[in-house]
């Protein structure tokens, strides 16, 4: 099976590496918008970086799939619609190291990395990214969602185009609205409206000097003050 990776950022490099080393897909090239094509001959991970126009010519949709490796939900959705209109179908990636059950239902162009833990009775829509997430039973994740290092309890629903940041958590039976932004470390214990932004109160960081702590500097002349 042949696939083209759309995007050339760090996320695209990570996703391409995952496909190359842990899937049955043969990755042939990277693709970018025509306005962002690098000089001829440019490569990433040894693969050519091509314009979408060139990809359509060299890798037509009847014999090749796409995977969109762009983190921002709105951009990923826009590219997904463009590629769909051009006739392309999409490859999924589910890491062999992820903990998933055989009844998992996923759409297309969905990426699930090696640190994910997904319980039974879970449905994931199209064009989603799950990075290091734990998903409770009977949960539903709608289209164009990005989950990054968070925990969903059982029977949680995530509305389309929402983003949940690192170490956020959602209580059981809660519905997260569409187009939400849930900040890092936030605990959600009730339903949210569409287009909500939820963050924790700002707490100043304490920045000290590690040389003051003996346990981390054994055998050194440590300043005691």
Secondary structure in CASP SS format (residue, H / E / C, confidence):
PFRMAT SS
TARGET T0000
AUTHOR 0000-0000-0000
METHOD secondary structure of the structure
MODEL  1
X C 1.00
X E 1.00
X E 1.00
X E 1.00
X E 1.00
X E 1.00
X C 1.00
X C 1.00
X C 1.00
X H 1.00
X H 1.00
X H 1.00
X H 1.00
X H 1.00
X H 1.00
X H 1.00
X H 1.00
X H 1.00
X H 1.00
X H 1.00
X H 1.00
X C 1.00
X C 1.00
X C 1.00
X C 1.00
X E 1.00
X E 1.00
X E 1.00
X E 1.00
X E 1.00
X E 1.00
X E 1.00
X C 1.00
X H 1.00
X H 1.00
X H 1.00
X C 1.00
X C 1.00
X C 1.00
X C 1.00
X C 1.00
X C 1.00
X E 1.00
X E 1.00
X C 1.00
X C 1.00
X E 1.00
X E 1.00
X E 1.00
X E 1.00
X E 1.00
X H 1.00
X H 1.00
X H 1.00
X H 1.00
X H 1.00
X H 1.00
X H 1.00
X C 1.00
X C 1.00
X C 1.00
X C 1.00
X C 1.00
X C 1.00
X E 1.00
X E 1.00
X E 1.00
X E 1.00
X C 1.00
X C 1.00
X C 1.00
X C 1.00
X H 1.00
X H 1.00
X H 1.00
X H 1.00
X H 1.00
X H 1.00
X H 1.00
X H 1.00
X H 1.00
X H 1.00
X H 1.00
X H 1.00
X H 1.00
X C 1.00
X C 1.00
X C 1.00
X E 1.00
X E 1.00
X C 1.00
X C 1.00
X E 1.00
X E 1.00
X C 1.00
X C 1.00
X C 1.00
X C 1.00
X E 1.00
X C 1.00
X C 1.00
X C 1.00
X C 1.00
X C 1.00
X E 1.00
X E 1.00
X C 1.00
X C 1.00
X C 1.00
X C 1.00
X E 1.00
X E 1.00
X C 1.00
X C 1.00
X C 1.00
X C 1.00
X E 1.00
X E 1.00
X C 1.00
X C 1.00
X C 1.00
X C 1.00
X E 1.00
X E 1.00
X C 1.00
X C 1.00
X C 1.00
X C 1.00
X E 1.00
X E 1.00
X E 1.00
X C 1.00
X C 1.00
X E 1.00
X E 1.00
X C 1.00
X C 1.00
X C 1.00
X C 1.00
X E 1.00
X E 1.00
X C 1.00
X C 1.00
X C 1.00
X C 1.00
X E 1.00
X E 1.00
X E 1.00
X C 1.00
X C 1.00
X E 1.00
X E 1.00
X C 1.00
X C 1.00
X C 1.00
X C 1.00
X E 1.00
X E 1.00
X C 1.00
X C 1.00
X C 1.00
X C 1.00
X E 1.00
X E 1.00
X C 1.00
X C 1.00
X C 1.00
X C 1.00
X E 1.00
X E 1.00
X C 1.00
X C 1.00
X C 1.00
X C 1.00
X E 1.00
X E 1.00
X C 1.00
X C 1.00
X C 1.00
X C 1.00
X E 1.00
X E 1.00
X C 1.00
X C 1.00
X C 1.00
X C 1.00
X E 1.00
X E 1.00
X C 1.00
X C 1.00
X C 1.00
X C 1.00
X C 1.00
X C 1.00
X C 1.00
X C 1.00
X E 1.00
X E 1.00
X C 1.00
X C 1.00
X C 1.00
X C 1.00
X C 1.00
X C 1.00
X C 1.00
X C 1.00
X C 1.00
X C 1.00
X C 1.00
X H 1.00
X H 1.00
X H 1.00
X C 1.00
X H 1.00
X H 1.00
X H 1.00
X C 1.00
X C 1.00
X C 1.00
X C 1.00
X C 1.00
X C 1.00
X C 1.00
X C 1.00
X C 1.00
END
